[in-house]
Amino acid sequence: MILNSYAKLNLYLAVLDKRQDDYHNLDTLFERISLADRITLKPRRDREIKITTNCSCIPRDDTNLAWRAARLLQGSFNLKQGIDIKIQKRIPIGSGMGGGSSNAAFVLTGLNQLWKLGLSQKSLVGLAKKIGSDVPFFIYDCAFAQGSLRGDKIRPLRQFAGIKLWHIVVMPKIKVSTPLIYKKWDEYSKLTKPASGVRILLSALRKRDFYLIGKSLFNSLEQITAGLYPEVRRIKEVLLGKGLQSILMSGSGPAVFGILPSRKEAVSLSKQLSTKHRSWQFFVTHTI
Ligand code: C5P
């Protein structure tokens, strides 16, 4: 079985408060994008879970979220089957685009089919929550969704099904630790109040008002990550210098995306910038 394990962008991410369990309550808007890892699932004769990958950058042991997803299914239902999981990485790790979480979610849905478990979406979401805050979004087959609580309570926004945004995504050569960024937010939380709420962004999307979409993008963590890693600020400056108005860091970063009117413009900008900024990775991607 071969699966596309899509990435996400956060078009809006307001950190509301710190919780008793040390996580943070969020109000976030997820967008699923075409940038994807490829996952191949192959049944094994024994009970082992084996990860293979083209990238030495991800772990192949029990710290890999895809491994944990398979183990969680095996353990929860006392299954005898094992699995080979091949991950061809394209989503940069530690980027804020949810690559590891996506891999876990697609392994859960893939194995539900392959092992004929017949689990409902609700059960899969329950398992996904145990793996990580960003995992449940990928269980839903929807392009846009609002996330609350830890970001794991999902409200699919099916009314936006027809919207296709084009993006350029720029990834600097740094890796960001999500827990560190949230810890810093605890210190500086008063600095990062949103100018407008997620409702304005939802209304802008509904009206396909690209000017207003650009104006209402927001991420509480952007100032924090950019303060620690000036490279993030630099990317924003470069994109602004090219006339882009809709620019935001995704998740806890450091990947920064821009919204463009068409594929053509996204490809052209990406080509232009990649010759000059060789240490950055560029991706052209769209809503899926
Ligand atoms: O849920 P996940 O394991 O992906 O989260 C990674 C880290 O990000 C957590 O350990 C926590 O430090 C931080 N986090 C948070 N609040 C959230 C999501 C993540 O504090 N809503």
Boltz pocket constraint, residues with backbone or C-beta under 6 A from the ligand:
constraints:
  - pocket:
      binder: B
      contacts: [[A, 22], [A, 23], [A, 24], [A, 25], [A, 26], [A, 131], [A, 132], [A, 133], [A, 134], [A, 149], [A, 150], [A, 151], [A, 178], [A, 179], [A, 180], [A, 182]]
      max_distance: 6.0
